[in-house]
Amino acid sequence: MSAVVTEYPAFHKPPEQYSGERYDNFRFLKLPIQARTASLYELAPAVKMLEQNYNQDRLHQKFLNLAKKWKADVKFLSSPSRIFGNENYFQIIRLGSAIVPYILQDLQKQPFPWFHALRILVEDENDKNIGVQYAGDDRKMAECWIEWGKKQKLIA
C-alpha cells in the first residue's frame, strides 16, 4: 500500500494554501509513490530529447567556433598541407560524423575546402568519392556534396 502525504512540516503550508503552479507541484507530492514514479518515467524521453538538443547545440556552437578559427587561419594560404594540417581542422574532424550536416550547411553558404573532412567523416564507402571528378573546382565539388546531403536528408 502506498502512503499519501497528509502531514506537513511546520515551515510548509498545506497545498491548498498555494495557488497556481506552486500548488500543482505540491499536488504531485500527494500522489502515491507508484504514480509519482510512473510520471517520472513518462518524463524520461522528454528529458533525453532535451539533453540531446542541448548536446547538439553545444556541438554546433563548437563546430562554428572551430570553423571560424580555421577559416581565419587559412584564409590567405594556398598550400593544401597547411590548410588541411591546421590544428582547428583536425579538431573539427575529431567532433565526428555528427557535424556533417553543419559542414554541408556551411558549404551552402560559401564553398570552402571541407571535402577532405567530409570524406573522412562520411561512413558509407560509396559516398567517399563524391565530387572527385571536379577536383580543383570548389564550387562544383560543393554542389555535389550539397546534392548528396539533400538526398541523405541531412540538409534542406
Summary of the structure (lengths in Angstrom):
residues: 156
radius of gyration: 25.8
end to end distance: 54.0
largest distance: 77.9
contacts: 350
relative contact order: 0.07
helix: 69%
strand: 0%
